[in-house]
């Protein structure tokens, strides 16, 4: 796993472990980056915010929440088009985690960059097979015949779980197994996404309190016209045949309709977006209503047109029978002794042989660690059904 992972020994977790058992190993993050392994685009959260702020000033957007700006965009290319979206979305999730570990934080103002700590698709395929070999999602491994490296097999939420959890990344899954609204729509999923981004940074993905977005909360102080930048991880969203990474949610002024804000590895991205400057965006609403990239009057770029790359509408884009959301909430840290974590936070361990929890004060969304027992139990994929 070039540039991202290393194989390290793991001590027996309890005195009752069989002495004849072979030593356990797992893969962990490198502290120092190695030679580059892949390329992604950084700074798109900042560009999306810039466009949303223009849309806010134009009276189109009422409010929006965005994920942490360290999340990168990975687009499918000719080598994986038609089958690689699951891997690309795992790359986007991992780009956030890598940004928080301090190994290669993605600058919010950067453009295309070589990122040494985000694995390539072949590396992710090897990691998935490694996870299966070590007992993660045995049912999924059987379905895919324990082999993905060098193939074009599609993967989904359970494979993303196996990759992430095998790296010591704590995950949770919400399963929206049936539409909760008219015409096959999923307002409960929108409620879950809204509550996720509207909750404190340390609060993980969880089942929504209501099957619809609470309009009374929107109409209070939280409903003020503004674009909110959070430190939340993005979310992995899966439906039949495709997956995307959710990087935010937008509420429109007209009828308070909502859009998911997504990084879609299969969606076309206008070539002006990665290097977009505020002075290149028109403040006027185009008479063409976002159907052309350039506003005829001032010859500047149309914000509504460019936002099409990130918006996923309720009616047209979200009308599948079933959806799953995967969120990340913490890291398993292999340090075995009391020390100091990122941001100067304290690490505490109940014994010299149990793992300590690495708490991030700057990025509290990753402050939920897990115990050794939880790490072992993560080998079985679990989800919460909504409703």
Helices and strands as residue ranges (DSSP letters): E 5-10, E 24-29, E 39-41, H 44-57, E 61-66, H 85-101, E 112-114, H 121-133, H 138-143, H 157-166, E 169-176, G 182-184, H 187-198, H 215-218, G 221-223, E 226-229, E 235-239, E 242-252, G 254-256, E 258-263, G 278-280, H 303-306, G 307-309, E 311-313, H 314-317, E 323-331, E 339-340, G 342-344, E 346-347, G 364-366, H 372-377, E 384-385
